[in-house]
Amino acid sequence: MIFESDKTMFEIYREGDFNKKFRVVYFTELDEHNKESEINHALLGDPVFSGFLKDDSKAQGRLVIDEIIKQMNEKGEAYTEEEITSRLGSFLAN
């Protein structure tokens, strides 16, 4: 069983302004200095995918997310939820 403290909540979103870049925010890693700003950026964008990474494989999961975002920005369009889920595979917590 995975407890709330054993996973990291994240969201991949597309910025709502003119450049439309894909970005990720790791909600459970925000601190008081950047929490409000990062959450507002995500809320103003278009959600693409949200989920939880298992903390024991978070570093590897973040690398996969970084690659997904890089590819989507190069391509100019979002992957489907199924594609992202498939690529993140065992790094996702249920």
C-alpha positions as CSV (number, residue, x, y, z in Angstrom):
1,M,0.0,0.0,0.0
2,I,1.3,3.5,-0.9
3,F,0.6,6.2,1.6
4,E,0.2,9.9,0.7
5,S,3.7,10.6,2.1
6,D,5.2,8.0,-0.3
7,K,4.2,9.7,-3.5
8,T,4.7,13.0,-5.3
9,M,1.7,14.8,-7.0
10,F,2.4,16.3,-10.4
11,E,0.6,17.9,-13.4
12,I,1.8,18.3,-16.9
13,Y,0.1,21.3,-18.5
14,R,0.4,23.6,-21.5
15,E,0.9,27.2,-20.8
16,G,-2.1,29.4,-21.6
17,D,-0.1,32.4,-23.0
18,F,1.2,33.0,-26.4
19,N,4.1,30.5,-26.4
20,K,2.1,27.4,-25.4
21,K,5.0,25.5,-24.0
22,F,4.4,22.3,-22.1
23,R,5.6,22.3,-18.4
24,V,5.3,20.2,-15.3
25,V,4.7,21.2,-11.7
26,Y,5.4,18.9,-8.7
27,F,2.8,20.1,-6.3
28,T,4.1,18.3,-3.2
29,E,7.6,19.7,-3.7
30,L,6.5,23.4,-3.7
31,D,7.5,25.6,-0.8
32,E,6.1,28.9,0.5
33,H,8.3,30.9,-1.8
34,N,7.0,29.4,-5.1
35,K,3.7,27.7,-4.2
36,E,1.3,30.4,-5.2
37,S,3.1,31.3,-8.4
38,E,3.5,27.8,-9.7
39,I,0.0,26.8,-8.9
40,N,-1.3,29.9,-10.6
41,H,0.7,29.1,-13.8
42,A,-0.7,25.6,-13.8
43,L,-4.3,26.8,-13.3
44,L,-4.0,29.3,-16.2
45,G,-2.7,26.5,-18.5
46,D,-4.4,23.6,-20.1
47,P,-4.1,20.4,-18.1
48,V,-2.6,17.5,-20.1
49,F,-1.9,14.8,-17.5
50,S,-1.9,14.6,-13.7
51,G,-0.8,11.8,-11.4
52,F,1.5,10.7,-8.6
53,L,5.0,9.4,-8.8
54,K,6.2,6.8,-6.4
55,D,8.8,8.4,-4.2
56,D,11.1,5.3,-4.4
57,S,11.5,5.8,-8.2
58,K,10.8,9.5,-8.4
59,A,14.1,10.5,-9.9
60,Q,13.7,8.1,-12.8
61,G,10.1,9.2,-13.3
62,R,11.1,12.8,-13.4
63,L,13.6,12.0,-16.1
64,V,10.9,10.3,-18.2
65,I,8.6,13.3,-17.6
66,D,11.3,15.7,-18.7
67,E,11.8,13.7,-21.9
68,I,8.0,13.6,-22.5
69,I,7.8,17.4,-22.1
70,K,10.9,18.0,-24.4
71,Q,9.3,15.8,-27.1
72,M,5.9,17.5,-26.8
73,N,7.5,20.9,-27.1
74,E,9.5,19.9,-30.1
75,K,6.4,18.3,-31.7
76,G,4.1,21.2,-30.7
77,E,1.2,18.9,-29.5
78,A,0.4,16.9,-26.4
79,Y,0.6,13.1,-26.1
80,T,-2.5,11.3,-25.1
81,E,-3.1,10.3,-21.6
82,E,-2.7,6.7,-22.6
83,E,0.7,7.5,-24.2
84,I,1.9,9.3,-21.1
85,T,0.6,6.5,-18.8
86,S,2.4,3.9,-20.9
87,R,5.7,5.8,-20.8
88,L,5.6,6.4,-17.1
89,G,4.5,2.9,-16.4
90,S,5.8,1.6,-13.1
91,F,6.8,5.0,-11.8
92,L,3.2,6.0,-11.3
93,A,1.5,5.4,-8.0
94,N,-2.1,4.3,-8.0
